[in-house]
Amino acid sequence: MFTIGDFARHGRVSVRMLRHYDATGLLRPAHVDPASGYRHYTAAQLARLNRIIALKDLGFTLQQVRDIVDEKVGPEELRGMLRLRRAELETAMAAAAARLVQVEARLRAIESEGHMPTNDVVIKSVPAVRVAELTATAASFEPEDIGPVIAPLYDELFRRLDAAGITPTGPGIAYYEDAAEGGGRISVHAAVQVSAPLQVSAPLHDGTALHDGTQLPDGTPLQDGTFRILDLPSLDEAATIVHRGSMDTVLPTAQALARWIDANAYESTGYPREINLECPENRDDWVTELQTPVTRS
């Protein structure tokens, strides 16, 4: 018979682990000296110990290991457990590979720029949200074309919400789509989170509706004169980055986000949403999160 120390050396485990297996009933000693309490094991028990170690290395829990070695699990159930474990390992490997791509991208950024990037990008899911919005068209997606449209559009939206007795319940959310007329023109949506019933036309307190045909200060017509209330769809995966400062200076942040998406094996599936987290009077103190919908390329 082996002492616990000799058995541990043969089994390539620690004495503490053997004591734990004894306490949990997974591997009892063949004999315990009643006077000294010393544990002794037989050579035949090495087979059970080796099987325990092999199953643990596969990632099974101790309870699962006990059920398997005690033959409480049939062949079909064991196959199912192994298939599930395989799926878990494949998922973990994919996540590790994605992290490796991010580490390599961060290393390349440090090597090319000489310092640690300060604009960190985070992949996250974005829930659906109910918003009120007004829509207009900009000549392009360039900041110099978006800015003159989005700012007065928000001014008009808040004026109409106030007239309709609706109070925003969350941040402003600007989002963009290619305009139906093409030519690089952009449909600009100035939205804000609200808690209100879905509706297309919002009546004023006196029962009248807000009418079509309204123009922005620069003469740009609104695509619909009434604000709409709708549920902005969720994003399963979005690459997000925080921009600090006026949206007139957002281009470097947007470019950093685009570079990260490309370097980390993602592909953009739409224009970024702009979430207005903080909008104090000084535009240089604004905090805006850009959320670009992405998928694995």
C-alpha positions in Angstrom: 0.0 0.0 0.0 1.0 3.6 -0.6 1.2 6.3 2.0 -0.8 9.5 1.0 2.5 11.2 0.1 3.7 8.3 -2.1 0.3 8.0 -3.8 0.2 11.8 -4.4 3.7 11.6 -6.2 2.6 8.6 -8.3 -0.6 10.4 -9.3 1.0 13.8 -9.9 -1.4 15.5 -7.5 -1.0 17.2 -4.2 -1.6 15.7 -0.8 -4.2 18.5 -0.2 -6.1 17.5 -3.3 -6.2 13.8 -2.2 -7.6 15.0 1.2 -10.2 17.0 -0.6 -11.2 14.0 -2.8 -11.5 12.0 0.5 -13.7 14.6 2.1 -16.0 14.8 -0.9 -16.2 11.0 -1.3 -14.6 11.1 -4.8 -11.6 8.9 -3.8 -11.6 7.3 -0.4 -8.3 5.8 1.0 -8.2 2.0 1.0 -7.3 2.1 4.7 -7.1 4.7 7.5 -5.0 3.9 10.5 -7.4 4.2 13.5 -4.6 5.3 15.8 -2.7 7.7 13.7 -5.3 8.7 11.1 -2.8 8.1 8.3 -4.4 7.4 4.9 -3.2 4.5 2.7 -4.0 3.7 -0.9 -3.6 0.7 -3.1 -2.0 0.6 -6.6 -5.4 -0.3 -8.1 -6.8 3.1 -7.0 -4.3 4.8 -9.4 -6.7 3.9 -12.2 -9.6 5.8 -10.6 -7.3 8.7 -9.7 -6.0 8.9 -13.3 -9.6 8.9 -14.6 -10.6 11.7 -12.2 -7.6 13.8 -13.4 -8.4 13.1 -17.1 -12.1 14.1 -16.6 -11.1 17.2 -14.6 -8.8 18.2 -17.4 -11.7 18.1 -19.8 -13.4 20.8 -17.6 -16.0 18.7 -15.9 -17.1 19.7 -12.4 -16.2 17.4 -9.5 -19.9 16.3 -9.2 -19.9 15.4 -12.9 -16.6 13.5 -12.5 -18.1 11.6 -9.5 -21.2 10.6 -11.5 -19.0 9.4 -14.4 -16.5 7.4 -12.5 -19.3 5.9 -10.3 -21.0 4.9 -13.6 -24.1 6.9 -12.8 -24.0 8.3 -16.3 -24.8 6.2 -19.4 -23.0 6.3 -22.7 -25.6 8.5 -24.4 -25.7 11.0 -21.6 -21.8 11.1 -21.5 -21.8 11.8 -25.2 -24.2 14.7 -24.7 -22.0 16.0 -21.8 -18.9 15.8 -24.1 -20.7 17.6 -27.0 -21.8 20.3 -24.6 -18.2 20.7 -23.3 -16.9 20.8 -26.9 -19.3 23.7 -27.7 -18.2 25.5 -24.5 -14.6 25.1 -25.5 -15.2 26.3 -29.0 -16.9 29.4 -27.7 -14.1 30.1 -25.3 -11.5 29.6 -28.1 -13.4 32.1 -30.3 -13.5 34.6 -27.5 -9.8 34.2 -26.8 -9.0 34.5 -30.6 -11.0 37.8 -30.6 -9.1 39.1 -27.6 -5.8 38.1 -29.3 -6.8 40.2 -32.3 -7.5 43.1 -30.0 -4.2 42.7 -28.3 -2.3 42.6 -31.6 -4.2 45.7 -32.8 -3.3 47.6 -29.6 0.3 46.6 -30.0 0.3 47.9 -33.6 -1.3 51.2 -32.4 1.4 51.6 -29.8 4.2 50.8 -32.2 2.9 53.2 -34.9 1.8 56.1 -32.6 4.4 55.7 -29.8 1.9 55.8 -27.0 -1.1 53.9 -25.5 -4.4 54.8 -27.2 -6.7 56.8 -24.9 -9.9 56.2 -26.9 -10.9 52.7 -25.9 -13.4 50.8 -28.1 -15.9 48.4 -26.4 -18.1 45.9 -28.1 -21.6 45.7 -26.6 -25.2 45.1 -27.3 -27.5 48.1 -27.4 -31.2 47.6 -26.3 -34.2 48.9 -28.2 -35.4 52.4 -27.1 -38.5 54.4 -27.7 -37.8 57.8 -29.2 -39.4 60.9 -30.6 -37.7 62.2 -33.7 -37.7 64.7 -36.5 -36.1 63.9 -39.9 -34.4 66.0 -42.6 -31.8 65.5 -45.3 -28.1 66.5 -45.4 -26.0 66.8 -48.5 -23.4 64.2 -47.2 -22.2 62.5 -44.1 -19.4 65.0 -43.6 -19.5 67.0 -40.3 -19.8 70.3 -42.2 -23.0 69.1 -43.9 -24.5 67.2 -40.9 -23.9 70.1 -38.3 -26.1 72.7 -40.0 -29.0 70.2 -40.2 -28.9 68.3 -36.9 -28.6 71.3 -34.5 -31.7 73.2 -35.7 -33.5 69.9 -36.1 -33.1 69.2 -32.4 -34.2 72.8 -31.5 -37.4 72.2 -33.5 -37.9 68.7 -32.0 -37.7 70.0 -28.4 -40.0 73.0 -29.2 -42.6 70.6 -30.5 -42.2 68.1 -27.7 -42.8 70.9 -25.2 -45.9 72.1 -27.2 -47.2 68.5 -27.1 -46.6 68.2 -23.3 -44.0 65.4 -23.7 -40.9 65.4 -21.6 -37.7 63.6 -22.7 -36.8 60.7 -20.4 -33.2 60.0 -21.7 -30.5 61.3 -24.0 -30.6 62.5 -27.5 -29.9 59.9 -30.1 -28.9 61.0 -33.6 -28.8 58.3 -36.3 -28.4 58.3 -40.1 -29.4 56.4 -43.2 -28.7 56.8 -46.9 -31.4 59.1 -48.3 -33.9 57.6 -50.8 -32.9 60.1 -53.5 -29.3 58.9 -53.5 -26.4 61.0 -54.6 -24.6 60.6 -51.3 -27.4 62.5 -49.5 -28.1 61.4 -45.9 -31.4 61.1 -44.0 -30.7 62.7 -40.6 -32.8 61.6 -37.6 -32.7 63.8 -34.5 -34.2 61.7 -31.8 -34.6 61.8 -28.0 -35.7 59.1 -25.6 -39.3 59.4 -24.4 -41.9 57.4 -22.5 -45.0 57.9 -24.6 -47.4 55.8 -26.8 -46.4 55.0 -30.3 -47.8 57.5 -32.8 -47.0 59.1 -36.1 -48.7 62.5 -35.6 -48.4 64.2 -32.2 -51.4 66.5 -31.4 -51.0 69.6 -29.4 -52.9 70.2 -26.1 -55.7 72.0 -28.0 -56.3 68.9 -30.2 -54.7 70.3 -33.4 -51.9 68.5 -35.1 -48.4 69.8 -36.1 -48.6 70.3 -39.8 -46.2 69.3 -42.7 -44.2 71.8 -44.7 -42.0 73.1 -42.0 -38.5 74.2 -43.0 -35.3 74.5 -40.9 -33.6 77.9 -40.6 -31.4 77.2 -43.6 -34.5 76.4 -45.8 -34.1 72.6 -45.6 -37.6 71.1 -45.5 -38.5 68.4 -42.9 -39.5 65.1 -44.4 -42.5 65.1 -42.2 -43.7 68.1 -40.3 -44.9 66.1 -37.3 -42.5 64.4 -35.0 -42.8 60.6 -34.9 -42.6 58.3 -31.8 -41.1 54.9 -32.6 -39.0 52.1 -31.2 -35.4 52.4 -32.4 -34.3 48.8 -32.9 -31.7 47.1 -30.8 -28.1 46.5 -32.0 -26.9 42.9 -31.4 -23.3 44.1 -31.5 -22.0 47.7 -31.6 -18.4 49.0 -31.5 -18.6 52.0 -29.2 -16.2 54.9 -28.4 -16.6 58.0 -26.3 -16.0 61.4 -28.0 -15.3 64.4 -25.8 -15.9 67.8 -27.3 -18.0 69.5 -29.9 -19.4 67.3 -32.6 -17.6 69.6 -35.1 -14.4 67.9 -34.0 -15.8 64.3 -34.1 -14.0 63.2 -37.3 -10.7 62.0 -35.6 -12.8 59.9 -33.0 -14.9 58.5 -35.8 -11.8 57.6 -37.8 -10.2 55.9 -34.7 -13.4 53.8 -34.3 -13.3 52.9 -38.0 -9.6 51.8 -37.8 -10.4 49.7 -34.7 -13.3 48.0 -36.5 -11.1 47.1 -39.4 -8.0 46.1 -37.3 -10.1 43.8 -35.1 -11.7 41.8 -37.9 -15.2 43.4 -37.7 -17.2 45.0 -40.4 -19.5 48.0 -40.1 -23.1 47.4 -41.1 -24.4 51.0 -40.8 -23.7 54.5 -39.8 -22.8 55.2 -36.2 -25.5 56.4 -33.8 -24.6 59.4 -31.6 -25.7 59.2 -28.0 -25.6 62.6 -26.3 -24.5 61.7 -22.8 -23.7 65.2 -21.6 -24.6 68.4 -23.5 -23.6 71.4 -21.3 -23.8 75.0 -22.7 -20.1 74.9 -23.6 -20.0 72.5 -26.6 -16.3 71.7 -25.9 -17.5 69.9 -22.8 -20.0 67.6 -24.6 -19.7 63.9 -24.1 -21.0 61.7 -26.9 -20.9 58.0 -27.5 -20.6 56.7 -31.0 -22.2 53.3 -31.6 -21.4 51.6 -34.9 -23.4 48.4 -35.7 -20.9 45.7 -36.6 -20.6 42.0 -37.5 -17.6 39.7 -37.7 -15.9 40.0 -41.2 
